[in-house]
């Protein structure tokens, strides 16, 4: 339970980054949701979102 901290805003933002990255990786290019998420994230690649989210959760887990 070191990394699962649902009362932390950092954890939720990092989890959202992972979720958006997974959605972008799984959706085809023409779907409106893909276009919307790609515009909201500024065109960041899905793997970068997933890695940033995992890094945020890892950093939050290292804090007391």
C-alpha angles and dihedrals in degrees: 000000000000093000100034105085108153093175092062120094089207090057093051094048091049092047089050090052090053092048093049091047092052091047092050091048093050102041123084117243099252099056115109092229091056091051092047094049092044090053093046093050093045095243096300111164117254094241090055091053092049093048093046090050092048090048091051092051090047093050091047090051090054092057119086 
